[in-house]
Amino acid sequence: MIFSRFPNLRRFGFAILSGLFLAMSFPKFNLWWLGWIVPGWLIMLSLGQTNWTIFRVGYFSGIAQFLVAFYWLLLIPKPVAGM
């Protein structure tokens, strides 16, 4: 199975999922209680791992969180011509 060849794949999937859940704790989604639970999930994902794996778990979680939370950057209007 794929998880036997890549043992951390499931851990990184949960890290991406936790990043998405953390992004949902912001005002647009209004699931504020996830902001208290998700950091605990990240700590549990990192227990007993090497430093490099802990870094990658945090990195994947942060990338997923920022991609969802900063959706509004795509909505910024174009600059006005002629200043």
Buried (B, 14 or more C-beta within 10 A) or exposed (E): EEEEEEEBEEBBEBBBBBBBBBBBBBEEEEBEEBBEEBEEBBEEBBEEBEEEBBEBBBEBBBEBBBEBBEEEEEEEEEEEEEE
